[in-house]
Amino acid sequence: MSVATRIAMVLSLAAALADECAPAWAAQPYEGFWASTKKDCRDQDSANRMSIEGGNRLYWYETRCRAGEITADGKQSWKMRLACEGEGEKFRSTPRVSIAADGRLVMQNGPVGQAKHQTYVRCEIARKR
């Protein structure tokens, strides 16, 4: 077997493995900075902003959650089991997160807010935590 053939085989195997592993490394569609309105996106102190980072960490103004389990619930929908902490209390939440056709993030049964149904727009400017 020639050196060129061996190199081609190694590169083919590497490409195949990369395809198998890519989804685990790729950012999830729900990751990023979100707010109730574009105006809230620009207000760094807004209680109506949130971020989803690393695929499993959710942050609001005074609440932080970590998803211990995320399962697909449709093409652009996920169910999450969250362990949360906010305002000195620890609690659990089981929201359903989805990306609507217009690109908005919809959260049903979320851990924050008075409503059981929140809708967020994607913020253009990310804020470091």
DSSP file with accessible surface (Angstrom, degrees, kcal/mol):
  #  RESIDUE AA STRUCTURE BP1 BP2  ACC     N-H-->O    O-->H-N    N-H-->O    O-->H-N    TCO  KAPPA ALPHA  PHI   PSI    X-CA   Y-CA   Z-CA
    1    1 A M              0   0  141      0, 0.0     2,-0.0     0, 0.0     0, 0.0   0.000 360.0 360.0 360.0 132.4    0.0    0.0    0.0
    2    2 A S     >  -     0   0   62      1,-0.1     4,-2.3     4,-0.0     5,-0.2  -0.277 360.0-115.6 -76.9 161.0    1.5    3.4   -1.0
    3    3 A V  H  > S+     0   0  104      1,-0.2     4,-2.7     2,-0.2     5,-0.2   0.907 117.3  54.4 -60.9 -40.7    2.0    6.3    1.4
    4    4 A A  H  > S+     0   0   70      1,-0.2     4,-2.5     2,-0.2    -1,-0.2   0.907 107.9  49.3 -62.1 -40.5   -0.6    8.3   -0.5
    5    5 A T  H  > S+     0   0   68      2,-0.2     4,-2.3     1,-0.2    -1,-0.2   0.921 111.2  49.5 -65.4 -42.7   -3.2    5.6   -0.1
    6    6 A R  H  X S+     0   0  144     -4,-2.3     4,-2.5     2,-0.2    -2,-0.2   0.924 111.6  48.6 -62.0 -43.6   -2.5    5.3    3.6
    7    7 A I  H  X S+     0   0   93     -4,-2.7     4,-2.8     1,-0.2     5,-0.2   0.928 110.7  51.1 -62.6 -43.2   -2.8    9.1    4.0
    8    8 A A  H  X S+     0   0   51     -4,-2.5     4,-2.3    -5,-0.2    -1,-0.2   0.907 110.8  48.7 -61.6 -40.6   -6.0    9.1    2.1
    9    9 A M  H  X S+     0   0  107     -4,-2.3     4,-2.4     2,-0.2    -1,-0.2   0.921 111.8  48.5 -65.7 -43.5   -7.4    6.3    4.3
   10   10 A V  H  X S+     0   0   98     -4,-2.5     4,-2.7     1,-0.2    -2,-0.2   0.930 112.6  48.3 -63.0 -44.0   -6.4    8.2    7.5
   11   11 A L  H  X S+     0   0  113     -4,-2.8     4,-2.4     1,-0.2    -2,-0.2   0.897 111.0  51.0 -64.5 -38.3   -8.0   11.4    6.2
   12   12 A S  H  X S+     0   0   81     -4,-2.3     4,-2.3    -5,-0.2    -1,-0.2   0.921 111.7  47.2 -64.1 -44.2  -11.2    9.6    5.3
   13   13 A L  H  X S+     0   0  111     -4,-2.4     4,-2.6     2,-0.2     5,-0.2   0.928 111.8  50.6 -63.4 -43.3  -11.4    8.0    8.7
   14   14 A A  H  X S+     0   0   52     -4,-2.7     4,-2.4     1,-0.2    -2,-0.2   0.912 110.5  49.5 -62.0 -41.4  -10.7   11.4   10.4
   15   15 A A  H  X S+     0   0   54     -4,-2.4     4,-2.2     2,-0.2    -1,-0.2   0.917 110.8  49.9 -64.3 -41.5  -13.5   13.0    8.3
   16   16 A A  H  X S+     0   0   51     -4,-2.3     4,-1.7     1,-0.2    -2,-0.2   0.923 112.2  47.0 -64.0 -43.7  -15.9   10.3    9.2
   17   17 A L  H  X S+     0   0  100     -4,-2.6     4,-2.0     1,-0.2    -1,-0.2   0.899 109.6  54.0 -64.6 -38.6  -15.1   10.6   12.9
   18   18 A A  H  X S+     0   0   47     -4,-2.4     4,-2.0    -5,-0.2    -2,-0.2   0.915 106.7  51.9 -63.0 -40.1  -15.5   14.4   12.7
   19   19 A D  H  < S+     0   0  120     -4,-2.2    -1,-0.2     1,-0.2    -2,-0.2   0.895 110.4  48.7 -62.7 -38.5  -18.9   14.0   11.2
   20   20 A E  H  < S+     0   0  156     -4,-1.7     4,-0.2     1,-0.2    -1,-0.2   0.863 118.3  39.2 -68.4 -35.3  -20.0   11.7   14.0
   21   21 A C  H >X S+     0   0   53     -4,-2.0     4,-1.1     1,-0.2     3,-0.9   0.677  92.0  88.5 -90.3 -18.8  -18.6   14.1   16.7
   22   22 A A  H >X S+     0   0   43     -4,-2.0     4,-2.0     1,-0.3     3,-0.8   0.871  81.4  56.6 -54.3 -45.5  -19.7   17.4   15.2
   23   23 A P  H 34 S+     0   0   85      0, 0.0    -1,-0.3     0, 0.0    -2,-0.1   0.874 104.8  53.6 -58.9 -33.4  -23.2   17.7   16.7
   24   24 A A  H <4 S+     0   0   88     -3,-0.9    -2,-0.2    -4,-0.2    -3,-0.1   0.827 114.9  40.8 -68.8 -28.7  -21.7   17.4   20.2
   25   25 A W  H << S+     0   0  198     -4,-1.1    -1,-0.2    -3,-0.8    -3,-0.1   0.705  95.7  97.2 -90.5 -22.5  -19.4   20.3   19.6
   26   26 A A  S  < S-     0   0   56     -4,-2.0     2,-0.1     1,-0.1     0, 0.0  -0.389  81.8-108.1 -72.2 145.3  -21.8   22.5   17.7
   27   27 A A        -     0   0   75      1,-0.1    -1,-0.1    -2,-0.1    -2,-0.1  -0.411  36.9-114.0 -66.7 144.6  -23.7   25.3   19.4
   28   28 A Q    >   -     0   0   66      1,-0.1     3,-1.7    -2,-0.1    27,-0.1  -0.529  20.7-117.2 -78.6 151.7  -27.3   24.6   19.9
   29   29 A P  T 3  S+     0   0   51      0, 0.0    -1,-0.1     0, 0.0    -2,-0.1   0.775 114.0  55.9 -61.5 -24.4  -29.9   26.8   18.1
   30   30 A Y  T 3  S+     0   0    4     67,-0.1    22,-0.1    25,-0.1     2,-0.1   0.564  84.5 107.3 -86.2  -6.5  -31.2   28.1   21.4
   31   31 A E    <   +     0   0   39     -3,-1.7     2,-0.3    20,-0.1    22,-0.2  -0.399  54.2  57.1 -71.5 148.6  -27.8   29.3   22.7
   32   32 A G  E    S-A   52   0A  22     20,-2.6    20,-2.4    -2,-0.1     2,-0.4  -0.825  89.7 -42.1 132.6-168.6  -27.2   33.0   22.8
   33   33 A F  E     +A   51   0A  27     90,-0.4    90,-3.0    -2,-0.3     2,-0.3  -0.838  54.8 178.1-101.7 136.5  -28.5   36.2   24.3
   34   34 A W  E     +AB  50 122A   1     16,-3.1    16,-3.0    -2,-0.4     2,-0.3  -0.931   7.5 178.8-136.3 155.4  -32.2   36.8   24.3
   35   35 A A  E     -AB  49 121A   0     86,-2.0    86,-3.4    -2,-0.3    14,-0.2  -0.975  41.9-110.4-152.5 164.0  -34.6   39.5   25.6
   36   36 A S  S    S+     0   0   43     12,-1.6     2,-0.3    -2,-0.3    13,-0.1   0.855 102.7   5.8 -64.4 -35.8  -38.3   40.3   25.7
   37   37 A T  S  > S-     0   0   65     11,-0.2     4,-1.3    84,-0.1    -1,-0.1  -0.935  77.4-107.7-141.4 164.7  -37.8   43.2   23.2
   38   38 A K  H  > S+     0   0   92     -2,-0.3     4,-1.2     1,-0.2    86,-0.1   0.865 121.0  58.2 -61.9 -33.9  -35.0   44.7   21.1
   39   39 A K  H >> S+     0   0  151      1,-0.2     4,-0.9     2,-0.2     3,-0.6   0.919 103.1  51.8 -61.9 -42.2  -35.0   47.6   23.6
   40   40 A D  H 34 S+     0   0   23      1,-0.2     6,-0.3     2,-0.2     3,-0.3   0.815 100.9  63.3 -65.2 -28.0  -34.3   45.1   26.5
   41   41 A a  H 3< S+     0   0   14     -4,-1.3    -1,-0.2     1,-0.2    -2,-0.2   0.887 104.9  45.9 -60.6 -38.3  -31.4   43.8   24.4
   42   42 A R  H << S+     0   0  178     -4,-1.2     2,-0.9    -3,-0.6    -1,-0.2   0.688  97.0  80.9 -80.4 -17.2  -29.7   47.2   24.7
   43   43 A D    ><  -     0   0   76     -4,-0.9     3,-2.0    -3,-0.3    -1,-0.1  -0.766  60.6-168.4 -95.5 101.0  -30.4   47.6   28.4
   44   44 A Q  T 3  S+     0   0  116     -2,-0.9    -1,-0.2     1,-0.3     5,-0.1   0.716  87.7  51.2 -63.0 -19.6  -27.7   45.6   30.3
   45   45 A D  T 3  S+     0   0  123     -3,-0.1    -1,-0.3     3,-0.0     2,-0.2   0.325  81.0 128.3 -98.9   7.7  -29.6   46.0   33.5
   46   46 A S    X   -     0   0   10     -3,-2.0     3,-0.9    -6,-0.3    15,-0.1  -0.420  53.8-150.3 -68.1 134.7  -32.9   44.7   32.1
   47   47 A A  T 3  S+     0   0   60      1,-0.2    14,-0.4    -2,-0.2    -1,-0.2   0.536  93.3  71.0 -76.7  -5.3  -34.6   42.0   34.1
   48   48 A N  T 3  S+     0   0   79     12,-0.1   -12,-1.6    -8,-0.1     2,-0.3   0.157  80.6  93.6 -99.0  16.9  -36.1   40.9   30.8
   49   49 A R  E <   +A   35   0A  16     -3,-0.9    12,-0.5   -14,-0.2     2,-0.3  -0.796  47.1 171.3-105.9 154.4  -32.8   39.6   29.3
   50   50 A M  E     -A   34   0A   1    -16,-3.0   -16,-3.1    -2,-0.3     2,-0.3  -0.974  15.2-153.4-152.2 161.4  -31.5   36.0   29.5
   51   51 A S  E     -AC  33  59A   0      8,-2.1     8,-2.8    -2,-0.3     2,-0.5  -0.992   5.5-155.8-138.2 149.9  -28.6   34.0   28.0
   52   52 A I  E     +AC  32  58A   2    -20,-2.4   -20,-2.6    -2,-0.3     2,-0.4  -0.995  25.4 178.7-123.8 119.0  -28.2   30.3   27.3
   53   53 A E  E >>  + C   0  57A  44      4,-3.0     4,-2.1    -2,-0.5     3,-1.0  -0.935  56.2   7.8-126.9 146.2  -24.5   29.3   27.3
   54   54 A G  T 34 S-     0   0   46     -2,-0.4    -1,-0.1     1,-0.3     4,-0.1   0.654 113.5 -81.6  63.4  14.2  -22.7   26.1   26.7
   55   55 A G  T 34 S+     0   0   10      2,-0.2    -1,-0.3     1,-0.1   -25,-0.1   0.206 128.0  46.8  80.6 -17.7  -25.9   24.3   25.8
   56   56 A N  T <4 S+     0   0   43     -3,-1.0    11,-3.1     1,-0.1     2,-0.5   0.359  85.4  88.0-141.6   8.4  -27.0   23.8   29.4
   57   57 A R  E  <  -CD  53  66A  70     -4,-2.1    -4,-3.0     9,-0.2     2,-0.4  -0.957  49.8-171.8-116.6 125.3  -26.5   27.0   31.4
   58   58 A L  E     -CD  52  65A   0      7,-2.4     7,-3.1    -2,-0.5     2,-0.4  -0.945   2.7-170.2-118.2 133.5  -29.3   29.5   31.6
   59   59 A Y  E     +CD  51  64A  41     -8,-2.8    -8,-2.1    -2,-0.4     5,-0.2  -0.985   9.7 169.6-129.2 131.8  -29.0   33.0   33.2
   60   60 A W        -     0   0    8      3,-3.3   -10,-0.2    -2,-0.4   -12,-0.1  -0.650  56.8 -76.4-120.1-173.5  -31.5   35.7   34.0
   61   61 A Y  S    S-     0   0  124    -12,-0.5   -13,-0.1   -14,-0.4   -14,-0.1   0.901 125.2  -0.9 -53.8 -50.5  -31.2   38.9   36.0
   62   62 A E  S    S+     0   0  100    -15,-0.2    25,-0.9    24,-0.0     2,-0.4   0.191 121.4  79.0-127.8  16.5  -31.2   37.1   39.4
   63   63 A T  E     - E   0  86A  15     23,-0.2    -3,-3.3    24,-0.1     2,-0.4  -0.986  49.1-173.6-132.5 138.3  -31.6   33.4   38.5
   64   64 A R  E     -DE  59  85A 119     21,-2.7    21,-2.4    -2,-0.4     2,-0.3  -0.997   9.2-177.7-130.8 136.1  -29.2   30.9   37.2
   65   65 A b  E     -DE  58  84A   7     -7,-3.1    -7,-2.4    -2,-0.4     2,-0.4  -0.946  15.5-156.2-132.8 153.2  -30.0   27.3   36.1
   66   66 A R  E     -DE  57  83A 133     17,-2.2    17,-2.3    -2,-0.3     2,-0.6  -0.999  20.6-133.3-127.7 129.7  -28.1   24.3   34.8
   67   67 A A  E     - E   0  82A   6    -11,-3.1    15,-0.2    -2,-0.4     3,-0.1  -0.713  20.2-178.6 -83.9 121.2  -29.8   21.7   32.7
   68   68 A G  E    S+     0   0A  76     13,-2.6     2,-0.3    -2,-0.6    -1,-0.2   0.681  76.3  22.2 -88.1 -21.6  -29.1   18.2   33.9
   69   69 A E  E     - E   0  81A  94     12,-1.0    12,-2.2   -13,-0.1     2,-0.4  -0.986  61.6-178.7-148.7 133.0  -31.1   16.7   31.0
   70   70 A I  E     - E   0  80A  55     -2,-0.3     2,-0.4    10,-0.2    10,-0.2  -0.991   9.6-178.8-132.6 124.0  -32.1   18.0   27.6
   71   71 A T  E     - E   0  79A  62      8,-2.6     8,-2.9    -2,-0.4     2,-0.1  -0.970  31.5-110.1-125.4 141.6  -34.3   15.9   25.3
   72   72 A A  E     - E   0  78A  78     -2,-0.4     6,-0.3     6,-0.2     3,-0.1  -0.403  28.2-178.4 -65.6 141.8  -35.5   16.8   21.8
   73   73 A D        -     0   0   54      4,-3.2     2,-0.2     1,-0.4     5,-0.2  -0.378  66.5 -31.6-135.9  48.5  -39.2   17.4   21.6
   74   74 A G  S >  S-     0   0   51      1,-0.2     3,-0.7     3,-0.1    -1,-0.4  -0.665  93.9 -54.2 123.6-178.1  -39.6   18.0   17.8
   75   75 A K  T 3  S+     0   0  193      1,-0.2    -1,-0.2    -2,-0.2    -3,-0.0   0.906 135.9  12.8 -65.9 -42.5  -37.4   19.6   15.2
   76   76 A Q  T 3  S+     0   0   75     -3,-0.2    23,-2.3    23,-0.1     2,-0.3  -0.130 112.8  91.4-125.8  37.4  -36.7   22.9   17.0
   77   77 A S  E <   - F   0  98A  15     -3,-0.7    -4,-3.2    21,-0.2     2,-0.3  -0.984  45.9-176.4-137.0 147.1  -38.0   22.1   20.5
   78   78 A W  E     -EF  72  97A  24     19,-3.2    19,-3.0    -2,-0.3     2,-0.4  -0.995  18.4-143.0-142.6 144.9  -36.4   20.7   23.6
   79   79 A K  E     -EF  71  96A 108     -8,-2.9    -8,-2.6    -2,-0.3     2,-0.4  -0.902  26.4-165.6-104.6 139.1  -37.6   19.7   27.1
   80   80 A M  E     -E   70   0A   4     15,-2.5     2,-0.6    -2,-0.4   -10,-0.2  -0.939  22.3-148.9-127.7 147.6  -35.2   20.5   29.9
   81   81 A R  E     -E   69   0A 147    -12,-2.2   -13,-2.6    -2,-0.4   -12,-1.0  -0.970  31.8-167.2-111.5 112.4  -34.8   19.5   33.5
   82   82 A L  E     -EG  67  93A   2     11,-3.4    11,-1.8    -2,-0.6     2,-0.5  -0.823  24.2-157.4-108.7 141.5  -33.2   22.5   35.3
   83   83 A A  E     -EG  66  92A  43    -17,-2.3   -17,-2.2    -2,-0.4     2,-0.3  -0.979  33.4-173.4-107.7 120.9  -31.7   22.9   38.7
   84   84 A b  E     -EG  65  91A   7      7,-3.5     7,-2.2    -2,-0.5     2,-0.4  -0.793  24.0-165.9-122.6 159.9  -32.0   26.6   39.5
   85   85 A E  E     +EG  64  90A 109    -21,-2.4   -21,-2.7    -2,-0.3     2,-0.3  -0.988  23.4 147.3-143.6 130.8  -30.9   29.1   42.1
   86   86 A G  E >   +EG  63  89A  10      3,-2.5     3,-2.0    -2,-0.4   -23,-0.2  -0.927  62.3   3.8-165.9 140.9  -32.2   32.6   42.5
   87   87 A E  T 3  S-     0   0  149    -25,-0.9     3,-0.1    -2,-0.3   -24,-0.1   0.859 129.6 -53.6  51.1  40.3  -32.9   35.2   45.2
   88   88 A G  T 3  S+     0   0   80      1,-0.2     2,-0.3     0, 0.0    -1,-0.3   0.517 117.0 106.3  79.6   4.4  -31.3   32.8   47.8
   89   89 A E  E <   -G   86   0A 134     -3,-2.0    -3,-2.5     2,-0.0     2,-0.4  -0.879  57.1-145.7-118.5 151.0  -33.5   29.9   47.0
   90   90 A K  E     +G   85   0A 168     -2,-0.3     2,-0.3    -5,-0.2    -5,-0.2  -0.924  32.3 151.8-111.1 139.1  -32.8   26.6   45.1
   91   91 A F  E     -G   84   0A  68     -7,-2.2    -7,-3.5    -2,-0.4     2,-0.3  -0.952  35.4-118.2-156.4 171.4  -35.6   25.1   43.0
   92   92 A R  E     -G   83   0A 202     -2,-0.3     2,-0.3    -9,-0.2    -9,-0.2  -0.850  22.9-175.2-117.9 155.3  -36.2   22.9   40.0
   93   93 A S  E     -G   82   0A  14    -11,-1.8   -11,-3.4    -2,-0.3    17,-0.1  -0.987  17.8-158.1-148.1 150.4  -38.0   23.6   36.7
   94   94 A T        +     0   0   74     15,-0.4   -13,-0.2    -2,-0.3    16,-0.1  -0.607  29.0 171.3-130.2  73.7  -39.0   21.6   33.6
   95   95 A P        -     0   0    1      0, 0.0   -15,-2.5     0, 0.0     2,-0.5  -0.348  30.3-134.7 -80.7 164.3  -39.5   24.1   30.7
   96   96 A R  E     -FH  79 108A  70     12,-2.1    12,-2.6   -17,-0.2     2,-0.4  -0.987  23.6-164.9-114.5 124.4  -40.0   23.4   27.1
   97   97 A V  E     +FH  78 107A   0    -19,-3.0   -19,-3.2    -2,-0.5     2,-0.3  -0.924  13.3 167.8-113.0 134.8  -37.9   25.6   24.8
   98   98 A S  E     -FH  77 106A  14      8,-2.3     8,-2.9    -2,-0.4     2,-0.6  -0.976  34.1-128.3-144.2 158.3  -38.5   26.0   21.1
   99   99 A I  E     - H   0 105A  31    -23,-2.3     6,-0.2    -2,-0.3   -23,-0.1  -0.947  31.8-142.4-106.3 118.0  -37.4   28.2   18.2
  100  100 A A    >   -     0   0   37      4,-3.0     3,-2.2    -2,-0.6   -23,-0.0  -0.270  28.4-100.7 -74.5 166.6  -40.4   29.6   16.4
  101  101 A A  T 3  S+     0   0  119      1,-0.3    -1,-0.1     2,-0.1    -2,-0.0   0.808 124.0  55.6 -58.8 -29.5  -40.6   30.0   12.6
  102  102 A D  T 3  S-     0   0  109      2,-0.1    -1,-0.3     1,-0.0    -2,-0.0   0.380 122.8-104.6 -86.8   5.8  -39.8   33.8   13.1
  103  103 A G  S <  S+     0   0   35     -3,-2.2    -2,-0.1     1,-0.3    19,-0.1   0.402  75.6 137.6  90.4  -3.2  -36.6   33.0   15.1
  104  104 A R        -     0   0   96     17,-0.1    -4,-3.0    -5,-0.1     2,-0.5  -0.459  54.5-124.3 -75.3 150.2  -38.0   33.9   18.5
  105  105 A L  E     -HI  99 120A   0     15,-2.2    15,-2.9    -6,-0.2     2,-0.5  -0.829  25.0-161.8 -93.7 128.5  -37.3   31.7   21.5
  106  106 A V  E     -HI  98 119A  18     -8,-2.9    -8,-2.3    -2,-0.5     2,-0.5  -0.956   5.0-169.6-114.3 127.8  -40.4   30.4   23.2
  107  107 A M  E     -HI  97 118A   0     11,-3.0    11,-2.8    -2,-0.5     2,-0.4  -0.974   1.1-167.8-121.5 119.7  -40.2   29.1   26.7
  108  108 A Q  E    S+HI  96 117A  72    -12,-2.6   -12,-2.1    -2,-0.5     9,-0.2  -0.876  75.5   6.9-104.9 138.1  -43.2   27.3   28.3
  109  109 A N  S    S+     0   0   65      7,-3.5   -15,-0.4    -2,-0.4    -1,-0.2   0.879  90.8 179.4  60.9  40.3  -43.3   26.6   32.0
  110  110 A G        -     0   0   11     -3,-0.4    -1,-0.1     6,-0.3   -16,-0.1  -0.227  38.7-118.0 -72.0 163.0  -40.1   28.6   32.5
  111  111 A P  S    S+     0   0   25      0, 0.0     2,-0.3     0, 0.0    -1,-0.1   0.609  92.5  48.8 -78.8 -12.4  -38.4   29.2   35.9
  112  112 A V  S    S+     0   0   26      3,-0.1    -2,-0.1   -49,-0.0     3,-0.0  -0.882  84.6  40.3-126.8 160.3  -38.8   33.0   35.9
  113  113 A G  S    S-     0   0   60     -2,-0.3     5,-0.0     1,-0.1   -65,-0.0   0.086  78.3 -94.2  90.5 158.3  -41.6   35.5   35.2
  114  114 A Q  S    S+     0   0  199      3,-0.0     2,-0.2     2,-0.0    -1,-0.1   0.817 102.0  74.3 -77.2 -33.2  -45.2   35.6   36.1
  115  115 A A  S    S-     0   0   54      1,-0.1    -5,-0.2     2,-0.1     3,-0.1  -0.500  73.0-142.3 -83.3 151.8  -46.4   34.0   32.8
  116  116 A K  S    S+     0   0  144      1,-0.2    -7,-3.5    -2,-0.2     2,-0.4   0.417  92.6  56.4 -86.6   0.0  -46.0   30.4   32.0
  117  117 A H  E     +I  108   0A 101     -9,-0.2     2,-0.4    -8,-0.1    -9,-0.2  -0.949  66.6 177.3-138.8 109.9  -45.2   31.3   28.4
  118  118 A Q  E     -I  107   0A  24    -11,-2.8   -11,-3.0    -2,-0.4     2,-0.4  -0.927  12.0-159.2-115.0 145.7  -42.4   33.8   27.6
  119  119 A T  E     -I  106   0A  55     -2,-0.4     2,-0.3   -13,-0.2   -13,-0.2  -0.980  12.2-171.7-123.2 133.3  -41.2   34.8   24.1
  120  120 A Y  E     -I  105   0A   9    -15,-2.9   -15,-2.2    -2,-0.4     2,-0.3  -0.935  15.9-141.3-125.1 148.4  -37.8   36.3   23.5
  121  121 A V  E     -B   35   0A  15    -86,-3.4   -86,-2.0    -2,-0.3     2,-0.3  -0.777  35.6-103.0-100.6 151.8  -36.0   37.9   20.5
  122  122 A R  E     -B   34   0A  98     -2,-0.3     2,-0.3   -88,-0.2   -88,-0.3  -0.578  33.8-134.1 -75.5 132.9  -32.4   37.2   19.8
  123  123 A a        -     0   0   11    -90,-3.0   -90,-0.4    -2,-0.3   -85,-0.0  -0.703   4.3-151.0 -87.9 139.8  -30.0   40.0   20.9
  124  124 A E  S    S+     0   0  162     -2,-0.3     2,-0.6     1,-0.1    -1,-0.1   0.821  81.2  61.7 -77.2 -34.1  -27.3   41.1   18.5
  125  125 A I  S    S-     0   0  125    -84,-0.0     2,-0.3     2,-0.0    -1,-0.1  -0.857  75.6-147.8-104.2 120.3  -24.8   42.2   21.1
  126  126 A A        -     0   0   72     -2,-0.6     2,-0.5   -93,-0.0   -75,-0.0  -0.625   7.8-147.2 -85.5 143.8  -23.5   39.6   23.6
  127  127 A R        -     0   0   70     -2,-0.3     2,-0.2   -83,-0.0    -2,-0.0  -0.942  15.2-126.0-111.6 130.9  -22.7   40.6   27.1
  128  128 A K              0   0  197     -2,-0.5     0, 0.0     1,-0.1     0, 0.0  -0.466 360.0 360.0 -72.8 143.1  -19.8   38.9   29.0
  129  129 A R              0   0  118     -2,-0.2    -1,-0.1     0, 0.0     0, 0.0  -0.795 360.0 360.0-102.7 360.0  -20.7   37.5   32.4
